[in-house]
Every structure is written in C-alpha cells, then in structure tokens.
C-alpha cells in the first residue's frame, strides 16, 4: 500500500512518542510542582493537568484515523492547543532551571530564598499568556505583505507584474472553510496578475476536507491560480488532492511550466513537486530542469513555485530568476524559528541565492499543529516585479 494511502494507526511510533512525552512531562512536573507556594491540592491539580496533557498529545496523532469527524476534530483542537502550551511550558521550565543553576553557581547567597518558589509560579503563568497571545495571532486572518523583487533585464511590459502567494494553510482539524473564505476574499481584493499556491494546503483526506477547500474555486487573477504540492499533500493522498485542486480551477504544476503572455511580453511560470516527493511517488521527483524545459528563450522573467526553499540550488542551476517557497512557517513560534536553518537555507523573506536568483520564503498563510504564532506572523504575500 502506498505511503499516501496509509490507514492503520502507527502504533509503534505512538508508543515511542508516548514514552518521550512521559519523560518530558515528568521533567516539568518534578521541576515546578515541588516549588509551588500552594497547598497540596494545587500541586495535585498541576499534576493532573500534566497527566491530561501527556494523554491527549498522542491522541492528536490518532485523530486522523477516527471516522467520526466531530470527535476527530474535537481531539485535534484539544490536542493542538495542549501541544502549543506544553511546548512553551517545557522551554520556559528549561530556561528557569538553567537560570537558577547559574545563580547558585555564580551568585551563591545572592538569590532570595523564595526565587525558586516565585519562578515556579511565573513559568506556567507566562506559558499560558504566551500561548493565548499566539492563539490570537494564529486565528486572525493573515496580513498582506508587500514585496518588490528587482530582476535584471525585466522588460517594461512586466514592470509591476504582481504575484500573490499563499502557502501552508493546512486546512484540517482546526482550519475550516470559514478561515479559508477570509483568505480568498483578501487575495481577490489584491487584483493579482497571477496567484501562487505553494503547497501544504491540507492536512487530511479529500473525502473529509473537500467542502472546506471549496473556497479555492473563487480565487481570481488575470492569468489564473497555480498550485504545487507540499509534503503534507503526500501525507494526505496527493493524487486525489491534485485532481481536486484541478477541479476547483487551479493549474497544477508538476515539473512543468506555463507561458503567460502579458502586455506583449512573456513570463515563464514553472512548478515542481515537493522536494521529498520521490519518497512517495518515485516517478515524480522534484525537477526544476524539467519544469523549465522547452521554455521560450525570450521570456522576460522565469519564476518557479517550489514548496521548500532547499529547491533553490537546482532552481538557480536551471536558470530561474525567482523562486517562491513556503514550508518553514517562519518557525511559527519561538524558539523553533532558530531551528529552521538546520534543514532549510532560508527561514522567511526575500534572499538572493548564489548571486543569480531571488528566493522568497513565505511564513505561511495558516499554521500547522498548535494554533499558535509568535514572532512569525502569517502572511498573504503580494510580490511585485520591478526592474533592477
């Protein structure tokens, strides 16, 4: 059975995750609970919440295998919120322990007797406050970000050509039709020449989510809307989703290009399958060379849609001028934004790659997992081509 058609819950993986989570929750409990300035009842309440969090996080993974959609979505909501809160609680607990240890090492006697007690109160309070702030940031409609991309040799006819990019929406347990409707309304108001949808639109199967992705059919631009696959499409049944997006009116670009005739000039718009696509569909490896093959030599600009920024080396070698990517979410919330560069060349924003090609990496228009964004706001990106 192909990876995209997996139906059985990954019990071995869940067991490993449960053990790791048990150790992490135990660490937080042993670090904070004994120092709380409260009666035993409060400590027991804290222990009960940590036990609940430990149980519900693995259930979030199982929710996609539950046939009852209402129950699955409820588990998705509870588990995702718990995941975001525990992530920050864990990081703040680690920071607290490090600071207390440094204080004891370098400032013995300088710390107040109750420093451990009040810091044990501050950690969960700050974690809750940060998570609430992140929730509000994630659930509001993405802001519009305007970016000018200077291209050498851009013909006057393509000066001001606008591409509106949306990426990493992750329609699924916590993102539904209403959320996507607001995004589509905002995109259409920008009056784009072309719309780029750079992958990870969904987290779930077509039969469950098709009613919630239907607003994509309303996307409007002079030259149309174009889609490339992200890694999450392959987790969710890529072939079915590519067919569904095509049915909704999006042009699906799998290692191919289209030529857009604009005011007497030509713009090549190419797209590749996700960087990891060969793991799921061996006959469709991500191939920027194939995406530009046969393109007219007199094109005024060559733009590639590629879900992951790490396609940049191959895209530059193929001769593209600009690559639009997503995948990173800009890190989504601190401190994970600092770890993105361990896998990707760029975290967010516009960068010149190898001195020959621009790469724009979107922070994403939705969110994945925890409904939480902090320091990495979601975005709808309006890119305007200008002459360098």
Secondary structure, 3 states (H helix, E strand, C coil): CCHHHCCCCCHHHHHHHHHHHHHHHHHHHHHHHHHCCCCHHHHHHHHHHHHHHHHHHHHHHHHHHCCCHHHHHHHHHHHHHHHHHHHHHHHHHHHHHHHHHHHHHHCCCCCCCCHHHHHHHHHHHHHHHHHHHHHHHHHCCCEEEEEEEEECCCCHHHCCCEEEEECCCCECCCCCHHHHHHHHHHHHCCCCCEEEECCCCECCCHHHHHHHHHHHHHCCCCCCEEECCCHHHHHCCHHHHHHHHHHCCCEECCCEEEEEEECCEEEEEEECCCCCHHHCCCCCCCCHHHHHCCCCCCCCEEEEECCCHHHHHHHHHHCCCEEEECCCHHHCECCHHHCHHHCCCCCCEEEEECCCEEEEECCCCCCCCCCCCECCCCEEEEEEEEEC
